[in-house]
Amino acid sequence: MSAPTARTWESPVSPASPSAKPSTASRAERIGDAALDLLVERGMRGLTHRAVDERAGLPQGSTSNHARTRQALLETAVRRQVHWEARVLTPDELPGGGPEAERGDGGPPTTDVLVDALALALHRYLTDHRALLVSRYELALEATRRPELRAFFDAAGSAFRDPLVAMMTAAGSPAPERHALSLVAWCEGLMFSCAAGSFHAAVPTLAELRTGFDELLRGMLGTA
């Protein structure tokens, strides 16, 4: 697996923030990025159409023209959340996506390959992309109060759940959906604890995360 490197989105108020640097992003993308910045910096109450215009450096009324309702603005933010999260671990780093040499004989992903990929992704979240976790929590909590956002949020989340179920199936899991849920729950608990909970100052190392995934996966898959 590739060594961990900094990815695209780091802090909502730093020059590395997508809405704070020149880019070729479309207006919709700039609006979505600015919305994520505001969610992290000010919370849901700070997310307004006017504030997004200001943060994105767009003429007043631009956000309202693109997303006339708050629901539409939140959906724009969810789309960009999914976009940036998909870039935390690139496709060529996923089991089955890299060189044949990384997958042994080109067959199903080995436990070691799965452990490396999952540990690398989680380590990047906890070290380089904490802002993404905060914006995700803001959107997830809002979805509990907005049924229409709940459906949209869940549909977007399937872009991550379905591949994980497929990976567990390919690895020989006897219960891929249940095991995928267990992995997600373990990851989510660790990410919340380290991003917003009592372990925010004690982020596990890549080696520690790899040990944790190794214990989980070998127990699920029954591998020595």
Summary of the structure (lengths in Angstrom):
residues: 224
radius of gyration: 18.5
end to end distance: 21.0
largest distance: 60.6
contacts: 670
relative contact order: 0.12
helix: 67%
strand: 0%
